[in-house]
């Protein structure tokens, strides 16, 4: 049976955070409903979204032969360069209207020199025939379905094997994030919606589901969510200001021109702003959840709110230093082909960095880093404020007068205590007496959830080996259940205790095992 006093104690901090999170959740849901794009076919130019010829398909084929040829006049070759090698690839169609037919397609030097071999599967572009010519085939790309499926399955297995139920929950959150990106944010941008609203609403929806699904519904998670949402607002504001000030147009490569022509209602500056917001999602999540956990872990051992803030910030500074490197290296790895142009261009480095290709990457990295750094003290301050408010509520509840229950009447309808004291003429009356906080039973003031309290009070296992009994399968199930509770305690409020609460795990403030 759950102790009502324990539940009230664990809900103090959540009650404070819910006041902030409920309006943000309502704003997110209303924004999703209002900006949901629906069918965007009217916002897409079909003539520019693919080949102009109707009926173009992409059949799969297997290479059966390779013949090296000259690259002169071949699409994708460099005029005047004679040391390049191109090839004609003979391939057997595996599906489509011409299944089983052998066709020949040219391969440019960059594709052929990558290591094309007989037996590889490729994807071709089939232009349908008309009255004057037969169907034409061109090389499109390599078939990568098998390695994609393999590494996706390997990723899922590794995450679940190491992180167990939390890993599975994180994969569910990742799937929801992909759904919001593909079904809401991308179509909304194509339809011409406000990029800041689309970025903030979509990112907020992702964070609400991802954080609670992965880390459970607790005060720590809610603190991290508040810090993440305010960090996203800060990144969105800085991203908008930086994009306007640096005059980033969003046109940095040939694909951007195709995108602008295929989606006439899409503003390419919207892609830059929304990209900055999305890029800050993952790092903000990592930093805020770690910082919120640090605040709750240190809450019981800190002498004052300032002391708690200082100790938590020492942890946050170490995390900031490592995460800033993570952002820079991740950006460099993702845009390495663009960064290599610095070594090729015969221009001063400062001039190269001012071009759209490089300036956009640099500004996005700097804005994301600024938002990440400022999210650390913001999340720490929110956590400290919630700890202080919950302690104040606990102190008020401890000094409040408590009503003692009236004596229970016996079967004759008379007071049992009155019957015992009738000789002395004593009469029991209902009285109200203030009860000090330190006089409460230690068992009722542990500050643990029922599951955690049960684990703390269970007796240690006997060292001697016990012979198998008929109830052995049931005991094994109990052992597995206890181990799962220890590994994945989504509702653990062990460190969300009042200053007057006793610590069943000792005076060090560590979790009981």
C-alpha positions as a printed Julia matrix, in Angstrom:
513×3 Matrix{Float64}:
   0.0     0.0     0.0
   1.33    3.45   -0.97
   1.85    5.92    1.85
   0.02    9.2     1.06
   2.75   11.21    2.82
   5.36    9.71    0.53
   3.37   10.49   -2.58
   2.86   14.1    -1.49
   6.56   14.46   -0.85
   7.5    13.12   -4.27
   4.98   15.32   -6.05
   6.18   18.62   -4.58
   8.89   19.24   -7.13
   6.81   17.9   -10.03
   3.93   20.19   -9.09
   6.21   23.19   -9.48
   7.55   22.07  -12.86
   4.14   21.13  -14.23
   3.02   24.73  -13.83
   5.68   25.66  -16.42
   5.43   22.6   -18.67
   1.64   22.41  -19.13
   1.39   25.76  -21.0
   4.37   24.75  -23.18
   2.77   21.38  -23.92
  -0.54   23.03  -24.86
   1.32   25.49  -27.11
   3.13   22.57  -28.78
  -0.06   20.57  -29.44
  -1.95   23.61  -30.75
   1.01   24.49  -32.99
   1.16   20.98  -34.42
  -2.54   21.09  -35.24
  -2.43   24.59  -36.74
   0.74   24.12  -38.83
   0.3    20.49  -39.87
   0.95   20.67  -43.65
  -1.22   17.86  -45.01
  -0.98   17.41  -48.78
   1.83   19.59  -50.19
   1.49   18.57  -53.85
   0.25   22.06  -54.75
   3.5    23.53  -53.35
   5.79   21.32  -55.45
   6.72   21.92  -59.09
   6.57   18.41  -60.62
   8.6    19.4   -63.67
  11.58   20.3   -61.48
  11.15   17.63  -58.8
  12.49   14.89  -61.11
  12.87   14.02  -64.74
  10.55   15.93  -67.0
   9.57   12.77  -68.89
   6.56   11.05  -67.43
   6.99    7.4   -66.5
  10.65    7.5   -65.41
  11.48    4.48  -63.18
  14.5     3.29  -61.18
  15.02   -0.46  -61.76
  17.74   -2.54  -60.07
  20.42   -4.33  -62.1
  23.46   -6.58  -61.56
  26.79   -5.83  -63.31
  27.84   -8.67  -65.56
  30.75   -7.04  -67.4
  33.06   -4.0   -67.41
  34.92   -2.51  -70.4
  37.31    0.41  -69.93
  36.8     3.34  -72.33
  38.02    6.88  -72.84
  36.42    9.62  -70.79
  36.52   12.14  -73.64
  33.08   13.68  -74.1
  31.53   11.64  -71.3
  29.24   13.4   -68.86
  31.05   14.2   -65.62
  34.55   14.1   -67.17
  37.02   16.98  -67.21
  37.92   18.27  -70.69
  41.61   18.08  -71.59
  42.48   15.51  -68.9
  43.76   12.3   -70.46
  44.84   10.21  -67.45
  41.3     9.39  -66.32
  39.61    6.01  -66.71
  35.95    5.47  -67.52
  34.03    2.3   -68.34
  30.97    0.82  -69.95
  29.09   -1.45  -67.54
  26.92   -4.25  -68.86
  24.13   -5.01  -66.38
  21.21   -7.44  -66.22
  17.91   -5.87  -65.14
  16.47   -7.5   -62.0
  13.02   -5.87  -62.06
  10.88   -3.52  -64.1
   9.34   -3.77  -67.53
  12.54   -5.13  -69.14
  13.44   -7.65  -66.42
  16.14  -10.07  -67.57
  17.35   -7.79  -70.36
  21.04   -6.74  -70.55
  21.8    -3.05  -71.0
  25.01   -1.02  -71.18
  25.53    2.21  -69.23
  28.63    4.45  -69.04
  30.44    5.04  -65.74
  32.41    8.23  -65.09
  35.97    8.22  -63.77
  34.93    9.03  -60.19
  32.46    6.12  -60.13
  34.66    3.59  -61.91
  37.76    4.35  -59.81
  35.77    3.8   -56.58
  36.13    0.05  -57.11
  33.25   -1.16  -59.26
  33.22   -4.95  -59.61
  31.3    -7.55  -61.58
  28.42   -8.89  -59.51
  27.59   -5.63  -57.77
  24.0    -4.42  -57.8
  23.29   -0.93  -59.09
  20.25    1.28  -59.61
  19.54    2.62  -63.1
  17.35    5.37  -64.46
  14.94    4.14  -67.14
  13.49    6.73  -69.51
  10.41    5.17  -71.18
  10.39    4.73  -74.97
   8.45    6.86  -77.38
   7.59    6.59  -81.08
  11.08    7.54  -82.29
  13.44    5.8   -79.8
  13.58    2.81  -77.47
  13.9     2.98  -73.71
  17.12    4.57  -72.44
  19.1     3.63  -69.32
  21.55    5.65  -67.24
  23.53    4.93  -64.09
  21.9     6.35  -60.94
  23.58    4.89  -57.86
  24.72    1.73  -56.1
  22.29   -0.6   -54.32
  22.89   -0.08  -50.58
  19.84   -1.76  -49.06
  21.71   -4.7   -47.5
  24.38   -2.69  -45.61
  21.77   -0.2   -44.43
  19.58   -2.96  -43.01
  22.58   -4.71  -41.44
  23.96   -1.69  -39.62
  20.5    -0.57  -38.54
  19.86   -3.98  -37.0
  23.3    -3.97  -35.41
  22.66   -0.53  -33.91
  19.34   -1.67  -32.43
  20.87   -4.84  -30.97
  23.82   -3.0   -29.42
  21.65   -0.27  -27.88
  19.19   -2.74  -26.36
  21.93   -5.13  -25.18
  23.86   -2.39  -23.37
  21.1     0.01  -22.24
  18.3    -2.59  -21.93
  14.86   -1.05  -21.35
  16.2     2.49  -21.47
  17.83    1.72  -24.79
  14.55    0.38  -26.15
  12.76    3.51  -24.9
  15.36    5.72  -26.6
  14.8     3.89  -29.89
  11.06    4.53  -29.59
  11.8     8.22  -29.02
  14.14    8.24  -32.02
  11.4     6.77  -34.18
   8.98    9.48  -33.03
  11.58   12.15  -33.81
  11.95   10.78  -37.35
   8.16   10.84  -37.75
   7.95   14.53  -36.72
  10.81   15.48  -39.02
   9.49   13.66  -42.1
   5.74   14.19  -41.66
   5.64   17.66  -40.09
   8.78   19.77  -40.26
   9.97   19.02  -43.8
   6.53   19.34  -45.47
   5.73   22.47  -43.43
   8.91   24.15  -44.68
   8.08   23.17  -48.27
   4.62   24.68  -47.82
   6.22   28.0   -46.81
   5.38   28.04  -43.07
   7.32   30.19  -40.61
  10.66   28.41  -40.04
  11.04   29.53  -36.42
   7.58   28.31  -35.44
   8.06   25.05  -37.34
  11.47   24.47  -35.77
  10.4    25.29  -32.21
   7.09   23.39  -32.3
   8.57   20.3   -33.94
  11.6    20.3   -31.65
   9.43   20.77  -28.55
   7.21   17.85  -29.55
  10.27   15.68  -30.05
  11.77   16.64  -26.68
   8.53   16.02  -24.75
   8.32   12.46  -26.05
  12.03   11.62  -26.21
  12.96   12.77  -22.71
  10.0    11.24  -20.89
  10.14    8.01  -22.91
  13.85    7.55  -22.27
  14.34    8.86  -18.74
  10.9     8.45  -17.2
   8.47   10.93  -15.67
  10.41   12.46  -12.78
  11.53   15.8   -11.42
  14.98   15.36  -12.95
  13.57   14.77  -16.43
  11.16   17.69  -16.1
  14.01   19.96  -15.03
  16.05   18.88  -18.05
  13.03   19.43  -20.31
  12.55   22.99  -19.06
  16.24   23.73  -19.66
  16.1    22.16  -23.13
  13.03   24.12  -24.23
  14.45   27.43  -23.09
  17.75   26.53  -24.75
  15.91   25.89  -28.03
  14.22   29.28  -27.79
  17.63   30.89  -27.29
  19.14   29.03  -30.26
  16.18   29.98  -32.46
  16.55   33.67  -31.57
  20.32   33.65  -32.13
  19.95   31.66  -35.37
  17.42   34.12  -36.78
  19.58   37.12  -35.84
  22.75   35.55  -37.23
  21.07   34.54  -40.49
  19.75   38.05  -41.08
  22.95   39.8   -39.99
  25.28   37.55  -42.03
  22.78   37.61  -44.94
  22.8    33.85  -45.4
  20.73   33.04  -48.48
  20.76   29.25  -48.18
  22.18   28.9   -51.71
  25.52   27.15  -51.25
  25.49   24.31  -53.81
  23.78   23.2   -57.01
  21.21   21.18  -55.04
  19.98   24.38  -53.43
  19.03   25.78  -56.84
  17.12   22.57  -57.62
  15.36   22.8   -54.25
  14.37   26.42  -54.85
  12.98   25.57  -58.29
  11.13   22.43  -57.14
   9.53   24.13  -54.1
   8.68   27.71  -55.11
   7.02   28.5   -51.74
  10.08   27.42  -49.8
  12.42   30.18  -48.65
  15.98   28.88  -48.51
  16.73   31.08  -45.53
  14.11   29.0   -43.72
  16.27   25.93  -44.31
  19.22   27.66  -42.66
  17.26   28.79  -39.58
  15.45   25.49  -39.07
  18.67   23.57  -39.61
  20.34   25.5   -36.79
  17.46   24.65  -34.43
  17.46   20.95  -35.32
  21.25   20.75  -34.97
  21.0    21.95  -31.36
  18.47   19.28  -30.35
  20.74   16.35  -29.64
  23.48   18.21  -27.82
  21.02   20.17  -25.68
  19.32   16.95  -24.64
  22.62   15.44  -23.57
  23.77   18.46  -21.57
  20.5    19.28  -19.81
  19.69   15.75  -18.62
  23.22   15.38  -17.22
  23.08   18.73  -15.48
  19.63   18.08  -13.99
  20.83   14.75  -12.61
  23.86   16.46  -11.09
  21.65   18.96   -9.24
  19.44   16.26   -7.71
  22.4    14.07   -6.78
  24.11   16.94   -4.93
  20.96   18.4    -3.35
  21.15   16.46   -0.08
  24.84   17.18    0.55
  24.81   20.93   -0.2
  24.7    23.43    2.62
  22.9    26.19    0.72
  21.41   26.98   -2.66
  24.52   28.89   -3.71
  26.69   25.97   -2.65
  24.5    23.58   -4.66
  24.65   25.81   -7.75
  28.44   26.08   -7.53
  28.99   22.34   -7.17
  26.64   21.53  -10.06
  28.3    24.12  -12.28
  31.72   22.55  -11.7
  30.33   19.4   -13.28
  28.68   21.44  -16.03
  31.93   23.19  -16.98
  33.67   19.89  -17.6
  30.73   18.78  -19.75
  30.76   22.05  -21.69
  34.45   21.71  -22.51
  34.02   18.23  -23.99
  30.73   18.95  -25.77
  32.06   22.01  -27.6
  34.69   19.76  -29.17
  31.98   17.27  -30.07
  29.99   19.9   -31.99
  33.06   21.19  -33.85
  34.31   17.74  -34.85
  30.86   16.49  -35.81
  30.37   19.51  -38.07
  33.81   19.09  -39.61
  33.16   15.42  -40.33
  29.74   16.05  -41.86
  31.0    18.82  -44.16
  34.5    17.51  -44.85
  34.07   17.66  -48.63
  33.23   21.34  -48.35
  36.11   22.06  -45.97
  38.57   20.41  -48.34
  37.92   23.25  -50.77
  39.89   25.51  -48.41
  43.05   23.63  -49.42
  42.14   23.86  -53.12
  41.03   27.47  -53.5
  43.89   29.81  -54.24
  42.42   32.57  -52.08
  43.11   33.96  -48.59
  41.55   31.91  -45.81
  39.43   34.8   -44.5
  37.9    35.32  -47.94
  37.1    31.62  -48.29
  35.41   31.54  -44.88
  33.14   34.42  -45.9
  31.58   32.45  -48.75
  28.1    30.99  -48.27
  29.37   27.4   -48.11
  31.69   28.01  -45.17
  29.98   30.91  -43.39
  26.76   28.94  -43.0
  28.58   26.0   -41.37
  30.62   28.24  -39.08
  27.64   30.29  -37.91
  25.51   27.2   -37.31
  28.3    25.67  -35.2
  28.86   28.85  -33.19
  25.15   29.47  -32.54
  24.64   25.88  -31.42
  27.66   26.09  -29.12
  26.45   29.35  -27.56
  23.03   27.85  -26.88
  24.62   24.74  -25.41
  26.88   26.72  -23.06
  24.06   28.96  -21.82
  21.73   25.98  -21.32
  24.02   24.61  -18.59
  23.61   27.46  -16.06
  19.96   27.82  -17.05
  19.19   24.17  -16.31
  21.23   24.33  -13.11
  19.33   27.41  -11.93
  15.97   25.78  -12.69
  16.97   22.66  -10.77
  18.21   24.63   -7.75
  15.05   26.76   -7.71
  12.83   23.67   -7.77
  14.86   22.06   -4.97
  14.52   25.2    -2.88
  10.78   25.49   -3.51
  10.17   21.81   -2.69
  12.13   22.18    0.54
  10.14   25.25    1.5
   6.9    23.35    0.94
   8.26   20.47    2.98
   9.19   22.75    5.87
   5.72   24.33    5.85
   4.1    20.9     5.88
   6.31   19.75    8.77
   5.35   22.68   11.06
   1.62   22.62   10.22
  -0.74   21.43   13.0
  -2.02   17.92   12.64
  -5.38   16.6    13.76
  -5.32   13.49   15.92
  -8.0    10.95   15.05
 -11.03   10.59   17.3
 -11.24    7.43   19.44
 -12.96    4.46   17.84
 -16.32    3.54   19.32
 -16.99    0.0    20.54
 -19.92   -2.21   19.59
 -22.19   -0.66   22.25
 -21.75    2.72   20.62
 -19.66    4.05   23.53
 -16.15    5.35   23.5
 -13.65    2.61   24.32
 -11.34    5.09   26.0
 -14.28    6.54   27.97
 -15.12    3.06   29.26
 -11.54    2.56   30.44
 -11.42    5.92   32.19
 -15.03    5.98   33.48
 -13.87    5.26   37.04
 -11.73    8.38   37.08
 -14.4    10.45   35.29
 -12.06   11.19   32.4
 -13.56   12.08   29.04
 -11.6    11.8    25.78
 -12.03   14.69   23.41
 -10.78   15.4    19.96
  -7.75   17.61   20.25
  -5.48   19.42   17.83
  -1.8    19.35   18.63
   1.18   20.51   16.58
   3.54   17.65   15.85
   7.21   18.43   15.24
   8.87   17.06   12.13
  11.56   15.14   13.98
   9.02   13.16   15.99
   7.6    11.36   12.96
   8.46    7.69   12.49
  11.61    7.14   10.47
   9.86    4.6     8.28
   7.28    7.12    7.07
   9.9     9.76    6.26
  12.41    7.86    4.15
  11.63    9.92    1.05
  11.6     6.8    -1.14
   9.05    5.55   -3.6
   7.44    2.25   -2.58
   9.56    0.24   -5.06
  12.8     1.89   -3.9
  11.83    1.57   -0.24
  11.08   -2.13   -0.76
  14.54   -2.64   -2.23
  16.19   -0.77    0.65
  14.42   -2.86    3.3
  14.73   -6.32    1.75
  17.12   -8.61    3.67
  20.47   -9.52    2.12
  20.73  -12.77    0.29
  21.94  -15.78    2.26
  25.55  -16.66    1.46
  24.92  -20.4     1.63
  23.66  -22.19   -1.4
  20.01  -23.13   -1.17
  18.91  -26.43   -2.61
  16.45  -26.14   -5.54
  12.82  -26.37   -4.55
   9.54  -26.52   -6.35
   9.24  -22.73   -6.14
  12.63  -22.12   -7.78
  11.18  -20.71  -11.05
   9.15  -18.17   -9.06
  12.19  -17.05   -7.06
  14.19  -16.63  -10.23
  11.45  -14.46  -11.66
  11.52  -12.32   -8.53
  15.29  -11.97   -8.8
  15.06  -10.87  -12.43
  12.32   -8.4   -11.55
  14.42   -6.9    -8.74
  17.42   -6.63  -11.02
  15.33   -4.84  -13.66
  14.11   -2.4   -11.0
  17.69   -1.67   -9.97
  18.82   -1.11  -13.55
  15.83    0.82  -14.88
  14.15    2.77  -12.09
  12.1     5.29  -14.06
  10.34    6.63  -10.96
  13.27    6.95   -8.56
  12.98   10.0    -6.34
  15.56    8.78   -3.81
  17.38   12.09   -3.82
  14.26   14.23   -3.83
  14.11   14.31   -0.02
  13.43   17.04    2.47
  16.26   18.28    4.74
  14.59   16.64    7.76
  14.18   13.23    6.1
  16.27   10.34    7.34
  18.56    8.47    4.97
  18.14    4.7     5.08
  21.33    4.26    3.1
  23.58    6.01    5.61
  24.73    9.55    6.19
  26.57    9.85    2.91
  23.39   10.42    0.92
  24.01    7.48   -1.37
  21.28    5.31   -2.74
  20.57    2.2    -0.72
  21.25   -1.11   -2.38
